[in-house]
Amino acid sequence: ADLRYAVADMDRRMVQAGGRLIEDRRTRLRAVTRGLPARPEDLLALAQQRLDHVSSRLGSGLQRNIALHERHLAVTGGKLSPALLRTRIERGQDRLRGAGDRLGSALQAGVARGERRLLQVSARLSPAPLHRRLDQREARLLAATTRLDAVLPRRLERDKDRLAALSRALATLDPGRPKPGFARVEDTDGGWITSAAALEAGQAVRLVFGDGAKSATIDGGEARAAPARPPAKPKPPVAGQGDLF
C-alpha cells in the first residue's frame, strides 16, 4: 500500500511539474507576441529606414572621395614635372658613370694583382727544380734497374731448379709410371685392380710397369717363389799384390 501511494504521489507530482512547464512556456510566448508589431511588414521598417539613410549619404560620400583623390593626384603630378624627371635621370646617369669608372679601376687593379701572383708562381715553377727532380728519379730508376739485372738471373735460376725438382717429384707420383719393382694391375677395360679378391682364375689382366705394359692371365694357383740367385763368384786377387796373412 505504501508503495502504491508513493508511486501515485510521484506520478501526481510529475504531472503537476509538466503542467507548470507548459504553462510557463505559454506565458513566455504571450509576452513575446505582445512585443511584436501587429503587421509583419513593420518588422523591416527600421532596417528600411537605415538603408534609406545610408543610400542618401552614399552619393555625397562618393563625390567627396573623388574630389580628395583629384587633389592628391594634382599634388603628385606637380611633383612629377618633366624638369624633375630630367633631374632624376641625370642624377642616375651620374651615379652610373661613377660606378662604371670605379668598376674599370677595380678591374685594372685585379688584373695587376693577378699578374703579380702569376709572376711569383712562375718564379717558383722554374725548370731547374723540375730538372733536378727528374735527374734524381732517373738515378733511382737506373739503380733499381741495375739491382734488378743482378738479382733477376739468380732468381730465375733458383725458380728453374725448383721447377725441375717439382717436375721430378711429380714424375715419381705419376700413377701412369710406377716405380721400379712395382706394377699396376688393370682389367681389359683399363680399370685398376687393387685387391686379390677382385681377381678370378683365367681372368685376363694387364700389368703396367714403369717402362711398358704386358698382358697376363690369372691361373688361380699359389704364388711360386722366385728361383734363388746363384751365389756371386769371388773376385780374383789382383796380380802383383801379396797376401798379408
C-alpha positions in Angstrom: 0.0 0.0 0.0 2.9 2.4 0.8 4.5 1.6 -2.5 1.3 2.3 -4.4 0.9 5.5 -2.5 4.5 6.6 -3.2 4.2 5.7 -6.9 0.9 7.6 -7.2 2.3 10.6 -5.4 5.3 10.7 -7.8 3.0 10.4 -10.8 0.9 13.2 -9.5 3.9 15.5 -8.9 5.3 14.6 -12.3 2.0 15.6 -14.0 1.9 18.9 -12.0 5.6 19.7 -13.0 4.7 19.0 -16.6 1.7 21.2 -16.4 3.7 24.1 -14.8 6.4 23.8 -17.5 3.8 24.0 -20.3 2.1 27.0 -18.6 5.4 28.8 -18.2 6.3 28.3 -21.9 2.8 29.5 -22.8 3.2 32.7 -20.6 6.6 33.5 -22.2 5.2 33.1 -25.7 2.3 35.5 -24.9 4.9 38.1 -23.6 7.0 37.8 -26.8 4.0 38.1 -29.1 2.9 41.3 -27.3 6.3 42.9 -28.1 5.9 42.2 -31.8 4.3 44.7 -34.2 0.8 44.0 -35.4 1.8 43.7 -39.1 4.7 41.6 -40.4 6.0 44.4 -42.7 6.6 46.6 -39.6 9.5 44.2 -38.7 11.5 45.5 -41.6 10.6 49.2 -41.2 13.6 50.1 -39.0 16.0 48.3 -41.3 14.5 50.0 -44.3 14.9 53.5 -42.7 18.6 52.8 -42.1 19.1 51.7 -45.7 17.4 54.8 -47.0 19.6 57.0 -44.8 22.8 55.3 -46.0 21.7 55.5 -49.6 21.1 59.2 -49.3 24.6 59.8 -47.9 26.4 57.5 -50.4 26.3 59.9 -53.4 27.8 62.8 -51.4 30.4 60.4 -49.9 31.5 59.2 -53.3 31.8 62.8 -54.6 33.9 63.8 -51.6 36.2 60.8 -52.2 36.6 61.7 -55.9 37.5 65.3 -55.0 40.0 64.1 -52.4 41.8 61.8 -54.9 41.7 64.5 -57.6 43.6 66.9 -55.2 46.1 64.2 -54.3 46.7 63.5 -58.0 47.2 67.2 -58.7 49.8 67.4 -55.9 51.6 64.3 -57.1 51.5 65.5 -60.7 53.1 68.7 -59.7 56.0 66.9 -58.1 56.4 64.8 -61.3 57.1 67.6 -63.7 59.4 67.0 -66.7 62.2 69.1 -65.2 62.1 67.0 -62.0 62.2 63.8 -64.1 65.1 65.1 -66.1 67.0 66.0 -62.9 66.4 62.5 -61.5 67.5 60.9 -64.8 70.7 63.0 -64.9 71.5 62.0 -61.3 71.0 58.4 -62.2 73.3 58.8 -65.2 76.0 60.4 -63.0 75.8 57.5 -60.5 76.0 55.0 -63.3 79.1 56.7 -64.8 80.7 56.8 -61.4 80.0 53.1 -60.8 81.4 52.4 -64.3 84.6 54.3 -63.5 85.0 52.5 -60.2 84.4 49.2 -61.9 87.1 49.8 -64.5 89.7 50.8 -61.9 88.8 47.8 -59.8 89.2 45.5 -62.8 92.5 47.0 -63.7 93.7 46.6 -60.0 92.5 43.0 -60.1 94.3 42.2 -63.3 97.5 43.8 -61.9 97.3 41.7 -58.7 96.7 38.6 -60.8 99.8 39.4 -63.0 101.9 39.8 -59.9 100.7 36.5 -58.4 101.4 34.8 -61.8 104.9 36.1 -61.9 105.6 34.9 -58.3 104.2 31.4 -59.1 106.2 31.3 -62.4 109.3 32.2 -60.5 108.7 29.2 -58.1 108.0 26.9 -61.0 111.3 27.4 -62.9 112.6 24.4 -64.9 115.7 24.0 -62.7 113.9 22.3 -59.8 112.0 20.1 -62.2 115.2 19.1 -63.9 116.8 18.2 -60.6 113.8 16.1 -59.6 113.9 14.3 -63.0 117.6 13.6 -62.6 117.0 12.2 -59.1 114.2 10.0 -60.4 116.3 8.9 -63.3 119.2 8.0 -61.0 116.9 6.0 -58.7 115.4 4.2 -61.7 118.9 3.3 -63.0 120.0 2.0 -59.6 116.8 -0.1 -59.3 117.4 -1.5 -62.9 121.0 -2.4 -62.0 119.9 -4.2 -58.9 117.2 -6.0 -60.9 119.6 -7.1 -63.6 121.9 -8.5 -60.9 119.1 -10.3 -58.9 116.8 -11.4 -61.7 119.1 -14.1 -63.3 119.8 -15.7 -59.9 116.1 -15.6 -59.1 115.3 -17.2 -62.5 117.9 -19.9 -61.9 116.5 -20.7 -58.5 113.0 -20.9 -59.9 114.2 -23.1 -62.7 115.9 -25.5 -60.3 112.8 -25.5 -58.1 110.6 -26.2 -61.1 112.9 -29.1 -62.2 112.7 -30.6 -58.7 108.9 -30.3 -58.7 108.8 -32.0 -62.1 110.9 -34.9 -60.8 108.7 -35.2 -57.8 105.6 -35.1 -60.0 107.1 -37.9 -62.2 107.6 -40.1 -59.2 104.0 -39.5 -58.2 102.6 -40.2 -61.7 100.3 -43.2 -61.5 100.9 -43.9 -65.1 104.6 -44.6 -64.4 105.0 -47.0 -61.5 108.3 -47.1 -59.6 110.9 -49.8 -60.4 109.9 -53.1 -58.9 106.2 -52.2 -58.8 103.4 -52.8 -61.4 99.8 -51.6 -61.7 97.2 -54.3 -62.5 94.4 -53.3 -64.9 91.4 -55.2 -66.4 90.7 -55.3 -70.1 88.7 -52.1 -69.8 91.6 -50.2 -68.2 90.1 -50.2 -64.7 92.5 -50.5 -61.8 92.5 -53.7 -59.7 93.6 -53.0 -56.2 92.9 -56.3 -54.3 93.4 -60.1 -54.9 89.8 -60.7 -54.1 88.8 -58.9 -57.3 90.7 -61.4 -59.5 89.4 -64.7 -60.8 91.1 -67.7 -62.3 91.5 -67.3 -66.1 90.9 -63.6 -66.0 92.9 -61.6 -68.5 94.7 -58.6 -67.0 97.3 -56.1 -68.0 100.5 -55.4 -66.0 101.7 -51.8 -66.3 105.4 -51.2 -65.4 107.4 -48.1 -65.5 108.9 -48.9 -68.9 105.9 -50.6 -70.5 103.0 -53.0 -70.2 102.4 -56.8 -70.5 99.3 -58.9 -70.8 98.8 -61.8 -68.3 96.2 -64.3 -67.3 95.4 -65.3 -63.7 96.0 -69.1 -63.2 94.4 -69.3 -59.8 97.3 -71.2 -58.2 99.6 -70.3 -55.3 102.3 -67.8 -56.0 105.6 -69.6 -56.7 108.8 -68.5 -55.2 111.2 -66.9 -57.5 114.3 -69.0 -58.3 117.2 -68.4 -56.0 120.0 -66.5 -57.4 123.4 -68.3 -57.6 126.0 -67.0 -55.2 128.3 -64.4 -56.5 131.7 -65.6 -57.5 134.6 -64.2 -55.6 136.7 -61.7 -57.4 140.2 -63.0 -58.4 143.0 -61.3 -56.5 144.8 -58.5 -58.2 148.1 -59.6 -59.7 151.3 -58.2 -58.0 149.8 -57.9 -54.6 150.7 -60.5 -51.9 148.7 -61.9 -49.2 149.3 -60.1 -45.9 148.3 -63.3 -44.0 
